């Protein structure tokens, strides 16, 4: 059951930091310094990521209160999905912006001449 719950949660575990990184990269391409881009990018998608993650947690959290044989099986699922998603959102708002501010650098744009045959 633990592996099944990780398989269920893996999509959001991966997507939360990806969304934050994409927005940070968009800010860097717009000319902001990486530290500023990380700060503004994480805050820009903060509510959306939090809402989508909490929606999934709200679906799985009531399984914790099940009793009997079904409770034994699904309690692990609910706990692992909830803890994994809370860890993912924490990482998306702390570790991802910090690493992005240090590792992402703007790409030097070069002027290219495009020749067309008309």
Jmol script that loads the backbone (N, CA, C; Angstrom):
load data "model"
ATOM      1  N   UNK A   1       0.832  -1.188   0.000  1.00  0.00           N
ATOM      2  CA  UNK A   1       0.000   0.000   0.000  1.00  0.00           C
ATOM      3  C   UNK A   1       0.876   1.249   0.000  1.00  0.00           C
ATOM      4  N   UNK A   2       2.022   1.190   0.660  1.00  0.00           N
ATOM      5  CA  UNK A   2       2.896   2.355   0.713  1.00  0.00           C
ATOM      6  C   UNK A   2       3.423   2.725  -0.670  1.00  0.00           C
ATOM      7  N   UNK A   3       3.798   1.727  -1.449  1.00  0.00           N
ATOM      8  CA  UNK A   3       4.267   2.009  -2.804  1.00  0.00           C
ATOM      9  C   UNK A   3       3.143   2.529  -3.678  1.00  0.00           C
ATOM     10  N   UNK A   4       1.929   2.015  -3.467  1.00  0.00           N
ATOM     11  CA  UNK A   4       0.784   2.499  -4.236  1.00  0.00           C
ATOM     12  C   UNK A   4       0.513   3.969  -3.916  1.00  0.00           C
ATOM     13  N   UNK A   5       0.627   4.344  -2.652  1.00  0.00           N
ATOM     14  CA  UNK A   5       0.378   5.733  -2.285  1.00  0.00           C
ATOM     15  C   UNK A   5       1.464   6.652  -2.844  1.00  0.00           C
ATOM     16  N   UNK A   6       2.698   6.190  -2.872  1.00  0.00           N
ATOM     17  CA  UNK A   6       3.752   6.997  -3.486  1.00  0.00           C
ATOM     18  C   UNK A   6       3.531   7.139  -4.989  1.00  0.00           C
ATOM     19  N   UNK A   7       3.041   6.085  -5.620  1.00  0.00           N
ATOM     20  CA  UNK A   7       2.751   6.168  -7.052  1.00  0.00           C
ATOM     21  C   UNK A   7       1.626   7.164  -7.325  1.00  0.00           C
ATOM     22  N   UNK A   8       0.670   7.233  -6.436  1.00  0.00           N
ATOM     23  CA  UNK A   8      -0.424   8.188  -6.591  1.00  0.00           C
ATOM     24  C   UNK A   8       0.082   9.620  -6.426  1.00  0.00           C
ATOM     25  N   UNK A   9       0.937   9.835  -5.453  1.00  0.00           N
ATOM     26  CA  UNK A   9       1.390  11.190  -5.133  1.00  0.00           C
ATOM     27  C   UNK A   9       2.541  11.682  -6.000  1.00  0.00           C
ATOM     28  N   UNK A  10       3.189  10.805  -6.751  1.00  0.00           N
ATOM     29  CA  UNK A  10       4.409  11.183  -7.463  1.00  0.00           C
ATOM     30  C   UNK A  10       4.178  12.288  -8.497  1.00  0.00           C
ATOM     31  N   UNK A  11       3.010  12.328  -9.107  1.00  0.00           N
ATOM     32  CA  UNK A  11       2.739  13.372 -10.100  1.00  0.00           C
ATOM     33  C   UNK A  11       2.821  14.759  -9.512  1.00  0.00           C
ATOM     34  N   UNK A  12       2.195  14.961  -8.371  1.00  0.00           N
ATOM     35  CA  UNK A  12       2.232  16.281  -7.751  1.00  0.00           C
ATOM     36  C   UNK A  12       3.558  16.549  -7.068  1.00  0.00           C
ATOM     37  N   UNK A  13       4.213  15.510  -6.594  1.00  0.00           N
ATOM     38  CA  UNK A  13       5.525  15.694  -5.965  1.00  0.00           C
ATOM     39  C   UNK A  13       6.499  16.271  -6.980  1.00  0.00           C
ATOM     40  N   UNK A  14       6.398  15.841  -8.205  1.00  0.00           N
ATOM     41  CA  UNK A  14       7.298  16.317  -9.259  1.00  0.00           C
ATOM     42  C   UNK A  14       6.801  17.628  -9.855  1.00  0.00           C
ATOM     43  N   UNK A  15       5.498  17.791 -10.000  1.00  0.00           N
ATOM     44  CA  UNK A  15       4.980  18.956 -10.711  1.00  0.00           C
ATOM     45  C   UNK A  15       5.083  20.254  -9.918  1.00  0.00           C
ATOM     46  N   UNK A  16       4.979  20.210  -8.604  1.00  0.00           N
ATOM     47  CA  UNK A  16       5.060  21.459  -7.830  1.00  0.00           C
ATOM     48  C   UNK A  16       6.388  22.187  -8.046  1.00  0.00           C
ATOM     49  N   UNK A  17       7.532  21.537  -7.865  1.00  0.00           N
ATOM     50  CA  UNK A  17       8.794  22.256  -8.131  1.00  0.00           C
ATOM     51  C   UNK A  17       8.986  22.628  -9.604  1.00  0.00           C
ATOM     52  N   UNK A  18       8.434  21.823 -10.506  1.00  0.00           N
ATOM     53  CA  UNK A  18       8.559  22.158 -11.929  1.00  0.00           C
ATOM     54  C   UNK A  18       7.815  23.451 -12.239  1.00  0.00           C
ATOM     55  N   UNK A  19       6.618  23.616 -11.689  1.00  0.00           N
ATOM     56  CA  UNK A  19       5.865  24.855 -11.912  1.00  0.00           C
ATOM     57  C   UNK A  19       6.629  26.059 -11.384  1.00  0.00           C
ATOM     58  N   UNK A  20       7.194  25.925 -10.203  1.00  0.00           N
ATOM     59  CA  UNK A  20       7.943  27.031  -9.609  1.00  0.00           C
ATOM     60  C   UNK A  20       9.171  27.352 -10.463  1.00  0.00           C
ATOM     61  N   UNK A  21       9.877  26.326 -10.906  1.00  0.00           N
ATOM     62  CA  UNK A  21      11.076  26.542 -11.726  1.00  0.00           C
ATOM     63  C   UNK A  21      10.727  27.207 -13.049  1.00  0.00           C
ATOM     64  N   UNK A  22       9.630  26.806 -13.666  1.00  0.00           N
ATOM     65  CA  UNK A  22       9.226  27.411 -14.940  1.00  0.00           C
ATOM     66  C   UNK A  22       8.937  28.894 -14.794  1.00  0.00           C
ATOM     67  N   UNK A  23       8.251  29.269 -13.730  1.00  0.00           N
ATOM     68  CA  UNK A  23       7.935  30.684 -13.530  1.00  0.00           C
ATOM     69  C   UNK A  23       9.200  31.471 -13.202  1.00  0.00           C
ATOM     70  N   UNK A  24      10.089  30.885 -12.422  1.00  0.00           N
ATOM     71  CA  UNK A  24      11.367  31.555 -12.119  1.00  0.00           C
ATOM     72  C   UNK A  24      12.158  31.765 -13.404  1.00  0.00           C
ATOM     73  N   UNK A  25      12.190  30.756 -14.260  1.00  0.00           N
ATOM     74  CA  UNK A  25      12.932  30.872 -15.523  1.00  0.00           C
ATOM     75  C   UNK A  25      12.319  31.950 -16.418  1.00  0.00           C
ATOM     76  N   UNK A  26      11.000  32.053 -16.423  1.00  0.00           N
ATOM     77  CA  UNK A  26      10.337  33.094 -17.212  1.00  0.00           C
ATOM     78  C   UNK A  26      10.744  34.485 -16.720  1.00  0.00           C
ATOM     79  N   UNK A  27      10.842  34.655 -15.412  1.00  0.00           N
ATOM     80  CA  UNK A  27      11.278  35.938 -14.851  1.00  0.00           C
ATOM     81  C   UNK A  27      12.738  36.227 -15.203  1.00  0.00           C
ATOM     82  N   UNK A  28      13.578  35.204 -15.173  1.00  0.00           N
ATOM     83  CA  UNK A  28      14.993  35.399 -15.535  1.00  0.00           C
ATOM     84  C   UNK A  28      15.110  35.796 -16.996  1.00  0.00           C
ATOM     85  N   UNK A  29      14.340  35.152 -17.871  1.00  0.00           N
ATOM     86  CA  UNK A  29      14.375  35.513 -19.290  1.00  0.00           C
ATOM     87  C   UNK A  29      13.869  36.929 -19.532  1.00  0.00           C
ATOM     88  N   UNK A  30      13.002  37.421 -18.636  1.00  0.00           N
ATOM     89  CA  UNK A  30      12.495  38.789 -18.768  1.00  0.00           C
ATOM     90  C   UNK A  30      13.509  39.821 -18.298  1.00  0.00           C
ATOM     91  N   UNK A  31      14.638  39.362 -17.739  1.00  0.00           N
ATOM     92  CA  UNK A  31      15.704  40.275 -17.376  1.00  0.00           C
ATOM     93  C   UNK A  31      15.906  40.491 -15.888  1.00  0.00           C
ATOM     94  N   UNK A  32      15.171  39.804 -15.057  1.00  0.00           N
ATOM     95  CA  UNK A  32      15.356  39.965 -13.612  1.00  0.00           C
ATOM     96  C   UNK A  32      16.592  39.195 -13.149  1.00  0.00           C
ATOM     97  N   UNK A  33      17.168  39.651 -12.054  1.00  0.00           N
ATOM     98  CA  UNK A  33      18.266  38.912 -11.453  1.00  0.00           C
ATOM     99  C   UNK A  33      17.728  37.599 -10.896  1.00  0.00           C
ATOM    100  N   UNK A  34      18.538  36.527 -10.872  1.00  0.00           N
ATOM    101  CA  UNK A  34      18.045  35.224 -10.409  1.00  0.00           C
ATOM    102  C   UNK A  34      17.446  35.233  -9.004  1.00  0.00           C
ATOM    103  N   UNK A  35      18.017  35.994  -8.082  1.00  0.00           N
ATOM    104  CA  UNK A  35      17.473  36.031  -6.719  1.00  0.00           C
ATOM    105  C   UNK A  35      16.087  36.666  -6.696  1.00  0.00           C
ATOM    106  N   UNK A  36      15.918  37.762  -7.433  1.00  0.00           N
ATOM    107  CA  UNK A  36      14.611  38.406  -7.516  1.00  0.00           C
ATOM    108  C   UNK A  36      13.612  37.512  -8.236  1.00  0.00           C
ATOM    109  N   UNK A  37      14.073  36.868  -9.307  1.00  0.00           N
ATOM    110  CA  UNK A  37      13.194  35.983 -10.064  1.00  0.00           C
ATOM    111  C   UNK A  37      12.705  34.826  -9.198  1.00  0.00           C
ATOM    112  N   UNK A  38      13.581  34.301  -8.356  1.00  0.00           N
ATOM    113  CA  UNK A  38      13.195  33.203  -7.476  1.00  0.00           C
ATOM    114  C   UNK A  38      12.153  33.662  -6.463  1.00  0.00           C
ATOM    115  N   UNK A  39      12.352  34.840  -5.924  1.00  0.00           N
ATOM    116  CA  UNK A  39      11.397  35.357  -4.940  1.00  0.00           C
ATOM    117  C   UNK A  39      10.038  35.629  -5.573  1.00  0.00           C
ATOM    118  N   UNK A  40      10.028  36.342  -6.689  1.00  0.00           N
ATOM    119  CA  UNK A  40       8.764  36.681  -7.333  1.00  0.00           C
ATOM    120  C   UNK A  40       8.103  35.469  -7.967  1.00  0.00           C
ATOM    121  N   UNK A  41       8.913  34.581  -8.532  1.00  0.00           N
ATOM    122  CA  UNK A  41       8.347  33.392  -9.173  1.00  0.00           C
ATOM    123  C   UNK A  41       7.666  32.464  -8.195  1.00  0.00           C
ATOM    124  N   UNK A  42       8.283  32.239  -7.050  1.00  0.00           N
ATOM    125  CA  UNK A  42       7.677  31.362  -6.043  1.00  0.00           C
ATOM    126  C   UNK A  42       6.402  31.969  -5.476  1.00  0.00           C
ATOM    127  N   UNK A  43       6.401  33.282  -5.277  1.00  0.00           N
ATOM    128  CA  UNK A  43       5.198  33.902  -4.734  1.00  0.00           C
ATOM    129  C   UNK A  43       4.091  34.009  -5.776  1.00  0.00           C
ATOM    130  N   UNK A  44       4.467  34.073  -7.043  1.00  0.00           N
ATOM    131  CA  UNK A  44       3.467  34.203  -8.106  1.00  0.00           C
ATOM    132  C   UNK A  44       2.585  32.963  -8.236  1.00  0.00           C
ATOM    133  N   UNK A  45       3.179  31.791  -8.116  1.00  0.00           N
ATOM    134  CA  UNK A  45       2.395  30.552  -8.260  1.00  0.00           C
ATOM    135  C   UNK A  45       2.069  29.913  -6.916  1.00  0.00           C
ATOM    136  N   UNK A  46       2.372  30.612  -5.830  1.00  0.00           N
ATOM    137  CA  UNK A  46       2.176  30.045  -4.499  1.00  0.00           C
ATOM    138  C   UNK A  46       0.752  29.627  -4.208  1.00  0.00           C
ATOM    139  N   UNK A  47      -0.199  30.498  -4.479  1.00  0.00           N
ATOM    140  CA  UNK A  47      -1.598  30.174  -4.183  1.00  0.00           C
ATOM    141  C   UNK A  47      -2.111  29.028  -5.048  1.00  0.00           C
ATOM    142  N   UNK A  48      -1.736  29.009  -6.315  1.00  0.00           N
ATOM    143  CA  UNK A  48      -2.208  27.951  -7.213  1.00  0.00           C
ATOM    144  C   UNK A  48      -1.671  26.590  -6.797  1.00  0.00           C
ATOM    145  N   UNK A  49      -0.389  26.522  -6.489  1.00  0.00           N
ATOM    146  CA  UNK A  49       0.209  25.250  -6.075  1.00  0.00           C
ATOM    147  C   UNK A  49      -0.350  24.798  -4.731  1.00  0.00           C
ATOM    148  N   UNK A  50      -0.500  25.740  -3.817  1.00  0.00           N
ATOM    149  CA  UNK A  50      -1.054  25.392  -2.514  1.00  0.00           C
ATOM    150  C   UNK A  50      -2.477  24.878  -2.644  1.00  0.00           C
ATOM    151  N   UNK A  51      -3.282  25.533  -3.456  1.00  0.00           N
ATOM    152  CA  UNK A  51      -4.670  25.104  -3.629  1.00  0.00           C
ATOM    153  C   UNK A  51      -4.763  23.719  -4.262  1.00  0.00           C
ATOM    154  N   UNK A  52      -3.972  23.467  -5.283  1.00  0.00           N
ATOM    155  CA  UNK A  52      -4.052  22.160  -5.935  1.00  0.00           C
ATOM    156  C   UNK A  52      -3.543  21.046  -5.023  1.00  0.00           C
ATOM    157  N   UNK A  53      -2.507  21.327  -4.252  1.00  0.00           N
ATOM    158  CA  UNK A  53      -1.983  20.316  -3.337  1.00  0.00           C
ATOM    159  C   UNK A  53      -2.954  20.061  -2.194  1.00  0.00           C
ATOM    160  N   UNK A  54      -3.506  21.107  -1.632  1.00  0.00           N
ATOM    161  CA  UNK A  54      -4.467  20.935  -0.536  1.00  0.00           C
ATOM    162  C   UNK A  54      -5.746  20.241  -0.997  1.00  0.00           C
ATOM    163  N   UNK A  55      -6.124  20.427  -2.241  1.00  0.00           N
ATOM    164  CA  UNK A  55      -7.282  19.714  -2.778  1.00  0.00           C
ATOM    165  C   UNK A  55      -7.041  18.211  -2.760  1.00  0.00           C
ATOM    166  N   UNK A  56      -5.868  17.789  -3.156  1.00  0.00           N
ATOM    167  CA  UNK A  56      -5.548  16.364  -3.135  1.00  0.00           C
ATOM    168  C   UNK A  56      -5.454  15.848  -1.703  1.00  0.00           C
ATOM    169  N   UNK A  57      -4.896  16.632  -0.818  1.00  0.00           N
ATOM    170  CA  UNK A  57      -4.801  16.216   0.585  1.00  0.00           C
ATOM    171  C   UNK A  57      -6.189  16.068   1.192  1.00  0.00           C
ATOM    172  N   UNK A  58      -7.091  16.978   0.862  1.00  0.00           N
ATOM    173  CA  UNK A  58      -8.460  16.906   1.391  1.00  0.00           C
ATOM    174  C   UNK A  58      -9.165  15.636   0.921  1.00  0.00           C
ATOM    175  N   UNK A  59      -8.829  15.154  -0.246  1.00  0.00           N
ATOM    176  CA  UNK A  59      -9.434  13.912  -0.737  1.00  0.00           C
ATOM    177  C   UNK A  59      -8.928  12.710   0.052  1.00  0.00           C
ATOM    178  N   UNK A  60      -7.628  12.683   0.355  1.00  0.00           N
ATOM    179  CA  UNK A  60      -7.042  11.507   0.993  1.00  0.00           C
ATOM    180  C   UNK A  60      -7.065  11.546   2.520  1.00  0.00           C
ATOM    181  N   UNK A  61      -7.078  12.711   3.126  1.00  0.00           N
ATOM    182  CA  UNK A  61      -6.987  12.814   4.587  1.00  0.00           C
ATOM    183  C   UNK A  61      -8.119  12.095   5.340  1.00  0.00           C
ATOM    184  N   UNK A  62      -9.351  12.107   4.887  1.00  0.00           N
ATOM    185  CA  UNK A  62     -10.402  11.401   5.638  1.00  0.00           C
ATOM    186  C   UNK A  62     -10.191   9.889   5.737  1.00  0.00           C
ATOM    187  N   UNK A  63      -9.376   9.318   4.880  1.00  0.00           N
ATOM    188  CA  UNK A  63      -9.097   7.880   4.959  1.00  0.00           C
ATOM    189  C   UNK A  63      -8.404   7.510   6.266  1.00  0.00           C
ATOM    190  N   UNK A  64      -7.788   8.481   6.926  1.00  0.00           N
ATOM    191  CA  UNK A  64      -7.097   8.224   8.186  1.00  0.00           C
ATOM    192  C   UNK A  64      -8.081   7.746   9.246  1.00  0.00           C
ATOM    193  N   UNK A  65      -9.325   8.185   9.163  1.00  0.00           N
ATOM    194  CA  UNK A  65     -10.315   7.889  10.196  1.00  0.00           C
ATOM    195  C   UNK A  65     -11.132   6.632   9.934  1.00  0.00           C
ATOM    196  N   UNK A  66     -10.821   5.892   8.887  1.00  0.00           N
ATOM    197  CA  UNK A  66     -11.536   4.646   8.622  1.00  0.00           C
ATOM    198  C   UNK A  66     -11.145   3.601   9.667  1.00  0.00           C
ATOM    199  N   UNK A  67     -12.084   2.708   9.949  1.00  0.00           N
ATOM    200  CA  UNK A  67     -11.817   1.646  10.926  1.00  0.00           C
ATOM    201  C   UNK A  67     -11.930   0.288  10.254  1.00  0.00           C
ATOM    202  N   UNK A  68     -11.560  -0.746  10.988  1.00  0.00           N
ATOM    203  CA  UNK A  68     -11.657  -2.108  10.484  1.00  0.00           C
ATOM    204  C   UNK A  68     -10.545  -2.447   9.514  1.00  0.00           C
ATOM    205  N   UNK A  69     -10.790  -3.480   8.715  1.00  0.00           N
ATOM    206  CA  UNK A  69      -9.801  -3.937   7.738  1.00  0.00           C
ATOM    207  C   UNK A  69      -9.535  -2.873   6.682  1.00  0.00           C
ATOM    208  N   UNK A  70     -10.577  -2.191   6.257  1.00  0.00           N
ATOM    209  CA  UNK A  70     -10.415  -1.123   5.272  1.00  0.00           C
ATOM    210  C   UNK A  70      -9.556  -0.003   5.856  1.00  0.00           C
ATOM    211  N   UNK A  71      -9.748   0.304   7.125  1.00  0.00           N
ATOM    212  CA  UNK A  71      -8.952   1.331   7.790  1.00  0.00           C
ATOM    213  C   UNK A  71      -7.486   0.966   7.855  1.00  0.00           C
ATOM    214  N   UNK A  72      -7.204  -0.312   8.088  1.00  0.00           N
ATOM    215  CA  UNK A  72      -5.814  -0.760   8.147  1.00  0.00           C
ATOM    216  C   UNK A  72      -5.133  -0.564   6.799  1.00  0.00           C
ATOM    217  N   UNK A  73      -5.840  -0.862   5.744  1.00  0.00           N
ATOM    218  CA  UNK A  73      -5.258  -0.761   4.407  1.00  0.00           C
ATOM    219  C   UNK A  73      -5.112   0.699   3.972  1.00  0.00           C
ATOM    220  N   UNK A  74      -6.177   1.486   4.139  1.00  0.00           N
ATOM    221  CA  UNK A  74      -6.171   2.837   3.577  1.00  0.00           C
ATOM    222  C   UNK A  74      -5.563   3.884   4.491  1.00  0.00           C
ATOM    223  N   UNK A  75      -5.353   3.583   5.768  1.00  0.00           N
ATOM    224  CA  UNK A  75      -4.723   4.551   6.664  1.00  0.00           C
ATOM    225  C   UNK A  75      -3.295   4.845   6.210  1.00  0.00           C
ATOM    226  N   UNK A  76      -2.565   3.803   5.822  1.00  0.00           N
ATOM    227  CA  UNK A  76      -1.198   4.014   5.304  1.00  0.00           C
ATOM    228  C   UNK A  76      -1.219   4.873   4.060  1.00  0.00           C
ATOM    229  N   UNK A  77      -2.160   4.588   3.168  1.00  0.00           N
ATOM    230  CA  UNK A  77      -2.267   5.353   1.929  1.00  0.00           C
ATOM    231  C   UNK A  77      -2.480   6.824   2.235  1.00  0.00           C
ATOM    232  N   UNK A  78      -3.413   7.120   3.116  1.00  0.00           N
ATOM    233  CA  UNK A  78      -3.739   8.511   3.424  1.00  0.00           C
ATOM    234  C   UNK A  78      -2.574   9.221   4.094  1.00  0.00           C
ATOM    235  N   UNK A  79      -1.928   8.569   5.022  1.00  0.00           N
ATOM    236  CA  UNK A  79      -0.826   9.210   5.737  1.00  0.00           C
ATOM    237  C   UNK A  79       0.348   9.484   4.800  1.00  0.00           C
ATOM    238  N   UNK A  80       0.705   8.511   4.000  1.00  0.00           N
ATOM    239  CA  UNK A  80       1.865   8.678   3.117  1.00  0.00           C
ATOM    240  C   UNK A  80       1.603   9.719   2.033  1.00  0.00           C
ATOM    241  N   UNK A  81       0.407   9.708   1.446  1.00  0.00           N
ATOM    242  CA  UNK A  81       0.089  10.716   0.434  1.00  0.00           C
ATOM    243  C   UNK A  81       0.102  12.105   1.056  1.00  0.00           C
ATOM    244  N   UNK A  82      -0.480  12.254   2.229  1.00  0.00           N
ATOM    245  CA  UNK A  82      -0.531  13.561   2.892  1.00  0.00           C
ATOM    246  C   UNK A  82       0.867  14.060   3.241  1.00  0.00           C
ATOM    247  N   UNK A  83       1.670  13.227   3.857  1.00  0.00           N
ATOM    248  CA  UNK A  83       3.022  13.645   4.247  1.00  0.00           C
ATOM    249  C   UNK A  83       3.875  13.933   3.010  1.00  0.00           C
ATOM    250  N   UNK A  84       3.746  13.117   1.992  1.00  0.00           N
ATOM    251  CA  UNK A  84       4.527  13.326   0.769  1.00  0.00           C
ATOM    252  C   UNK A  84       4.160  14.639   0.093  1.00  0.00           C
ATOM    253  N   UNK A  85       2.880  14.944   0.008  1.00  0.00           N
ATOM    254  CA  UNK A  85       2.465  16.187  -0.633  1.00  0.00           C
ATOM    255  C   UNK A  85       2.832  17.412   0.192  1.00  0.00           C
ATOM    256  N   UNK A  86       2.763  17.308   1.506  1.00  0.00           N
ATOM    257  CA  UNK A  86       3.196  18.429   2.346  1.00  0.00           C
ATOM    258  C   UNK A  86       4.703  18.651   2.198  1.00  0.00           C
ATOM    259  N   UNK A  87       5.460  17.575   2.106  1.00  0.00           N
ATOM    260  CA  UNK A  87       6.894  17.707   1.857  1.00  0.00           C
ATOM    261  C   UNK A  87       7.187  18.310   0.496  1.00  0.00           C
ATOM    262  N   UNK A  88       6.381  17.950  -0.492  1.00  0.00           N
ATOM    263  CA  UNK A  88       6.567  18.485  -1.831  1.00  0.00           C
ATOM    264  C   UNK A  88       6.306  19.980  -1.876  1.00  0.00           C
ATOM    265  N   UNK A  89       5.257  20.415  -1.233  1.00  0.00           N
ATOM    266  CA  UNK A  89       4.954  21.855  -1.258  1.00  0.00           C
ATOM    267  C   UNK A  89       5.990  22.635  -0.461  1.00  0.00           C
ATOM    268  N   UNK A  90       6.488  22.069   0.625  1.00  0.00           N
ATOM    269  CA  UNK A  90       7.550  22.711   1.397  1.00  0.00           C
ATOM    270  C   UNK A  90       8.807  22.848   0.541  1.00  0.00           C
ATOM    271  N   UNK A  91       9.150  21.790  -0.163  1.00  0.00           N
ATOM    272  CA  UNK A  91      10.329  21.821  -1.034  1.00  0.00           C
ATOM    273  C   UNK A  91      10.155  22.808  -2.179  1.00  0.00           C
ATOM    274  N   UNK A  92       8.951  22.858  -2.749  1.00  0.00           N
ATOM    275  CA  UNK A  92       8.702  23.753  -3.877  1.00  0.00           C
ATOM    276  C   UNK A  92       8.840  25.216  -3.480  1.00  0.00           C
ATOM    277  N   UNK A  93       8.563  25.548  -2.220  1.00  0.00           N
ATOM    278  CA  UNK A  93       8.634  26.940  -1.791  1.00  0.00           C
ATOM    279  C   UNK A  93       9.926  27.315  -1.083  1.00  0.00           C
ATOM    280  N   UNK A  94      10.758  26.331  -0.741  1.00  0.00           N
ATOM    281  CA  UNK A  94      12.005  26.645  -0.044  1.00  0.00           C
ATOM    282  C   UNK A  94      13.228  26.237  -0.851  1.00  0.00           C
ATOM    283  N   UNK A  95      13.387  24.960  -1.083  1.00  0.00           N
ATOM    284  CA  UNK A  95      14.588  24.449  -1.733  1.00  0.00           C
ATOM    285  C   UNK A  95      14.648  24.831  -3.214  1.00  0.00           C
ATOM    286  N   UNK A  96      13.543  24.721  -3.915  1.00  0.00           N
ATOM    287  CA  UNK A  96      13.530  25.012  -5.352  1.00  0.00           C
ATOM    288  C   UNK A  96      13.905  26.463  -5.657  1.00  0.00           C
ATOM    289  N   UNK A  97      13.297  27.461  -5.010  1.00  0.00           N
ATOM    290  CA  UNK A  97      13.720  28.843  -5.309  1.00  0.00           C
ATOM    291  C   UNK A  97      15.173  29.125  -4.920  1.00  0.00           C
ATOM    292  N   UNK A  98      15.631  28.529  -3.815  1.00  0.00           N
ATOM    293  CA  UNK A  98      17.016  28.761  -3.405  1.00  0.00           C
ATOM    294  C   UNK A  98      17.984  28.191  -4.437  1.00  0.00           C
ATOM    295  N   UNK A  99      17.741  26.967  -4.875  1.00  0.00           N
ATOM    296  CA  UNK A  99      18.618  26.364  -5.878  1.00  0.00           C
ATOM    297  C   UNK A  99      18.508  27.087  -7.216  1.00  0.00           C
ATOM    298  N   UNK A 100      17.307  27.505  -7.578  1.00  0.00           N
ATOM    299  CA  UNK A 100      17.126  28.220  -8.844  1.00  0.00           C
ATOM    300  C   UNK A 100      17.862  29.558  -8.824  1.00  0.00           C
ATOM    301  N   UNK A 101      17.851  30.232  -7.690  1.00  0.00           N
ATOM    302  CA  UNK A 101      18.548  31.521  -7.623  1.00  0.00           C
ATOM    303  C   UNK A 101      20.061  31.347  -7.746  1.00  0.00           C
ATOM    304  N   UNK A 102      20.569  30.202  -7.389  1.00  0.00           N
ATOM    305  CA  UNK A 102      22.015  29.962  -7.468  1.00  0.00           C
ATOM    306  C   UNK A 102      22.437  29.311  -8.788  1.00  0.00           C
ATOM    307  N   UNK A 103      21.596  28.450  -9.342  1.00  0.00           N
ATOM    308  CA  UNK A 103      21.997  27.659 -10.509  1.00  0.00           C
ATOM    309  C   UNK A 103      21.497  28.209 -11.842  1.00  0.00           C
ATOM    310  N   UNK A 104      20.350  28.863 -11.867  1.00  0.00           N
ATOM    311  CA  UNK A 104      19.824  29.362 -13.133  1.00  0.00           C
ATOM    312  C   UNK A 104      20.445  30.709 -13.457  1.00  0.00           C
ATOM    313  N   UNK A 105      21.010  30.808 -14.621  1.00  0.00           N
ATOM    314  CA  UNK A 105      21.636  32.051 -15.077  1.00  0.00           C
ATOM    315  C   UNK A 105      21.032  32.414 -16.425  1.00  0.00           C
ATOM    316  N   UNK A 106      20.940  33.717 -16.717  1.00  0.00           N
ATOM    317  CA  UNK A 106      20.397  34.110 -18.019  1.00  0.00           C
ATOM    318  C   UNK A 106      21.305  33.664 -19.153  1.00  0.00           C
ATOM    319  N   UNK A 107      20.706  33.298 -20.249  1.00  0.00           N
ATOM    320  CA  UNK A 107      21.458  32.880 -21.436  1.00  0.00           C
ATOM    321  C   UNK A 107      21.825  34.134 -22.231  1.00  0.00           C
ATOM    322  N   UNK A 108      23.076  34.196 -22.625  1.00  0.00           N
ATOM    323  CA  UNK A 108      23.524  35.319 -23.442  1.00  0.00           C
ATOM    324  C   UNK A 108      22.880  35.193 -24.819  1.00  0.00           C
ATOM    325  N   UNK A 109      22.165  36.232 -25.213  1.00  0.00           N
ATOM    326  CA  UNK A 109      21.514  36.212 -26.515  1.00  0.00           C
ATOM    327  C   UNK A 109      22.469  36.767 -27.558  1.00  0.00           C
ATOM    328  N   UNK A 110      22.537  36.071 -28.673  1.00  0.00           N
ATOM    329  CA  UNK A 110      23.400  36.506 -29.759  1.00  0.00           C
ATOM    330  C   UNK A 110      22.518  36.948 -30.919  1.00  0.00           C
ATOM    331  N   UNK A 111      23.016  37.878 -31.652  1.00  0.00           N
ATOM    332  CA  UNK A 111      22.273  38.345 -32.827  1.00  0.00           C
ATOM    333  C   UNK A 111      22.587  37.450 -34.003  1.00  0.00           C
ATOM    334  N   UNK A 112      21.571  36.870 -34.559  1.00  0.00           N
ATOM    335  CA  UNK A 112      21.734  36.012 -35.725  1.00  0.00           C
ATOM    336  C   UNK A 112      21.118  36.691 -36.925  1.00  0.00           C
ATOM    337  N   UNK A 113      21.765  36.532 -38.050  1.00  0.00           N
ATOM    338  CA  UNK A 113      21.222  37.053 -39.298  1.00  0.00           C
ATOM    339  C   UNK A 113      20.539  35.891 -39.980  1.00  0.00           C
ATOM    340  N   UNK A 114      19.268  36.077 -40.275  1.00  0.00           N
ATOM    341  CA  UNK A 114      18.505  35.040 -40.930  1.00  0.00           C
ATOM    342  C   UNK A 114      18.387  35.396 -42.413  1.00  0.00           C
ATOM    343  N   UNK A 115      18.864  34.512 -43.233  1.00  0.00           N
ATOM    344  CA  UNK A 115      18.769  34.715 -44.675  1.00  0.00           C
ATOM    345  C   UNK A 115      17.632  33.899 -45.220  1.00  0.00           C
ATOM    346  N   UNK A 116      16.852  34.524 -46.040  1.00  0.00           N
ATOM    347  CA  UNK A 116      15.745  33.790 -46.654  1.00  0.00           C
ATOM    348  C   UNK A 116      15.868  33.877 -48.165  1.00  0.00           C
ATOM    349  N   UNK A 117      15.526  32.804 -48.804  1.00  0.00           N
ATOM    350  CA  UNK A 117      15.581  32.779 -50.270  1.00  0.00           C
ATOM    351  C   UNK A 117      14.216  33.132 -50.803  1.00  0.00           C
ATOM    352  N   UNK A 118      14.120  34.311 -51.439  1.00  0.00           N
ATOM    353  CA  UNK A 118      12.840  34.723 -52.028  1.00  0.00           C
ATOM    354  C   UNK A 118      13.007  34.944 -53.493  1.00  0.00           C
TER     355      UNK A 118
END
end "model"
wireframe off; spacefill off
backbone 0.3
color backbone group
